[in-house]
Amino acid sequence: MTQAAFPGGNRARFTLKNLQPTIRNLLNLRANIAALSFLSCALPLFFLGHYTTGIALSLGSIACHLGDSASVTRHRLQDFVLCTLLFLLHSYLTIVLYPLPWVYGLYLAGSSFILLMLSVFSPRLGAVGFATVLAGIYTMLIYQPGLEDWHLPVALTAGAVWYGLWQCFALWRWPGREDRDLQHELYQELAQKLISHTRPLLPGSYRETFVVTAKLRALYAGKYNSLQQKIQQRLTAGEQSEELGWLLGSLNTADRIAELTRLLHFAPGAAFQKQHESWLASIHELSGELAQRLRIAKPKAKNLSLPMEKFDALRQSITLDTTELGREFRHEYLQTLAVIDKLELINIALSQLESGYHAPAGTTTRSNALAQSSIAVLWQKFSSQLTLRSNHFRHAVRAVFSLTLGWVLVTALHLEFGFWTLMTSLLVLKPNLALTWPRLLQRLSGTIGGLAVVALMQHWHISDPWLVVTFTLAAIGFFHTANRIYGVGVFCVTLFVFSGFALSGHGDGILLPRLENTLLGVALPVLCVLFIAPEWQKRAFPTQLLATVSGYLSYLTALRQSLSDAAAEPKGLDDSFKQCVRNDTNLFDHWLGYLAEPRPKNDIAEVILLCCHGSNIILRLFTLLNWQSRDLSADEALLTELNATIAVFEHWQSRLQKDANSPYFFEVMRQHQNDIRTRLQEIEQQGEQLDTANILSLLRKEVEALV
């Protein structure tokens, strides 16, 4: 091979465009409006000396923010009204019943269970129920003897109403901005994913590639699912607009680009990398330029795609010679050209974002299950979830035990600000141990870090104006970080809670109560998760692997049906493939979940990661197969290969059905993991230039390596 000069090989320089993603995150509309509503209802009352009322209004604003999960304007207005009514009723009953300990304990347990079980009917109602439970805890957190029973419930509800008014103003002034913010975040993750897939072209980065790209894929999948749900809400509400059409089109384009990034995987040998380091670096640089264009994608954006001449120039800059050395590198040369082809297809997809999309056809299908169902149907749906096999029921039961036990302990121990324990427990508790344990660590680190700063502020005797500044900045930081980096959000909460109490003259005694209530509050949910169906990731992984293999088998069966029946719907095949992608993502999430649990074992983690890696290679081959399926025609040789592949997957499925619950599952895999890893690496290097028969053959080889 001979190397030519590279046109347009400028390194990416830092410009203001590099700051655009960060600025966009800081300008997130829902977070800024929530912070504005919080501050605008708290600070004026602080200046007037009504500190308790100001804190109550601000806490009502926070609770309503946590219950605000809808995307459609009509749904959000309904949720605001529901939050207002529930906050007022629940807070009032909390204050009236609190002097009667046994009655209050029963009410706390029963109301928390019912409110948290609202998630059975819809995620929106689940968010409203959670916010209402939190509002009741907030009520007792700031309760002071001598106040009228109606004072705090009305103040909390007024804070919720104030939040709703600000959000309604934002909806009127900047319609659709929140979904565009989410689309922006989705494309940030997609840009990172793209760069990670071409990084193996550079020396010294191969070993970590799979884990890095899989983590980025998990982040991308979370953003993708969130945006998809919001778009679906708007579609089912009958909305038809140019902006919604663009969002839907950009979602489909992101899906296509994500598939293409999956096919970019290629790690050339060290000799090829050394001889053509400049060429490979230029290809990686080109992917960086495409990633930058993805980061700035927005409606009616221009100049998103790169000139096609760049891709042609990269192809022509290296020519294959006829020497023995050239023949040795021929495979890697063709693989590198395939990477350039995929980057060019990504560039074409970017050009579709420039041209825009048509408004979608609306539908009048109503998604409000409560409006459509009778009481009998709703009760049947609710009662069917009253089993420990239900995620909703398990979470509600754990929350009830955690809150009730916490209330008993803080009452018996006479802990100051004891309802901080209940608030901490409710916020830390998650559906399984893999999610709850990291939440505990972040809560502890954020609280301890915040209390350290509080101690310094007390030592320096910070004046009231600086307390107001701290309160304001911490509140803004909380709304921007609570959902992104929970530990930082807790740090901000600790600062603005101290500032609020210090302004009211109660800041001196906050350090020890905050710490002891946090320690008790994080311990209770973890204990409840440990003793009530802990859902260990190690035990759940074989079942998820079985579901993943079953998904692959379903796709192959659907492919055979589509080849045999020309009238078969292609949508069924596409849906089956998307399910394969979701299953593979869930499989990797189990590895991340296992690492998040207390004291994971390295040998178990290696086996889980090895299975995830094998599934990822299978998914990459399935992606190639799915791309080629559009042009396939049924012939005897192809059907023979396909039937043989289906038989191998059926054998794998039957083996997993027998071994999934076996205590020796991981032991058997561990004994053969070195051989499996070697064979997977050999299969992985086969590359992308494969016809359908070779893809099916490789699939059989990989399954045989894993079984």
C-alpha angles and dihedrals in degrees: 000000000000126000126224132194118284117232118216095014096153115148116241109266126207112258137159087271088070088063095051097090091051093046090048091054091051089051094053102148102214093047094048094046090048090051091047093051090047094051097039092057096042108040099053090053090046090055089049091051097248095125100157092050091046092052090047092053092047092049090050088053091052092048092050089048090056090050093050104094105132127106103198114082093228091052092048092052090050090050092049091053092046092049090050094053096043094045092053095047098041095045092048093049089047092057095042094049099039095087088060101067100192094043091047092048091053091046092049092052097042098043093045091051094049095044094048091046089061085088086078089075099043141332088247093059089044090057091048091049092050091049091050093053088049091049090056090052091047089054094059092038091067098027115133126187112250097039118120113258091243097048102084097035090053092045093049091047091048089054089053091049090049090052090049092051092052092048091049088053090051091049090053096043100039108022115191094006095123094056089047088053089054091047088052091053090048091055091047089059091044090053091053090048091053094052092047092056094056095043092088087070087074122074120267101016106093102095096059097040100096096049093045095048092044092053090049089048090054090052091046092049091053092053091043093053092047093052092043091054092049092049090048090052090054093046094050089049088062097249118162117182140138091242093053089049090054092048091050091046092048089050091053090045090051089052091052093047091048089055090050092050088054088059093050093079110125130138112190122209122267093252093052091046092051095048095045102028094133093050094049091046090053090053091051089048089052090054087052090055090051090048090053090053089051090053093058097042112135138142114300091004115159133211094023096138124068124236111274089228089075092064093045090050091053092050093050097044092079123047127191115238128201099242123117089255090054092051089050091056096039094103093050091045091055090046091054091050088052089056090054089050091054091048088052091053089051088052090052089051088053090055088059089059088056094052094050132218137265122257110268123248107260127230130206094213108136118223096193102112093184092057093050102042132074123231090257092054092047092049091049090052091048097045093048088065095055094105135092088244088071117088090209093053095045092051093047093048092049090049092050093050092045095048096041094046090046091053091049092050097046090047094048093044093042091228115188112242086007094169088071084076092057092045091050092048093051093048096044097046113099133173095269142013094258089063098034098052096057088044089055092051092048092048091051095046093046093048095046092047091048093047090051089057090044090054090054091048090052091047091052093043095231112215124238096258090056090046088056090049091049091047091051098046093043091051092051090047092050095055091047097047108028093090096034106040108011095189091057089047090054090048089055092046091054091053097048093043090054092045091051093048092043091053089053091050098254101098099105097072099044104092103072097037091050092050098045093045091049092051091050092041095055094043096056099058092045091052091048092051091047094052100035111061098310093193097216111210091223091062094041096049099077089051091051090047088053090051090050093051090046088053091053090049091050090053093051090049091050090049091053090050092050090051092048095044115045090191093059116123112254089209090072090057092047092049090050091051092050089052088054089054092050092048092051091049091050090050092057090045087062089059091050089046092051091052089050092056120092114277103353116195117240096220093053091046091052092052092048091048091048091054090047091051091050092050090049091055089049090050090051090053090046089052090055089046092050091051091051094043091080091067100035123118126195115259130158097250094050093047089050091053091045093050091049090052092048090052091053092050091047089054090050090049093051091049091052092047088058098039103035093092095035116118088219096059096103093037092057092046091047092055091058101032096108092053091044092050092050093050092046091054090051091050092045092058093056089092138205102294094093134128122222095265092053091048091054090047091052090049090056091049092052094048089049088053092052100041 
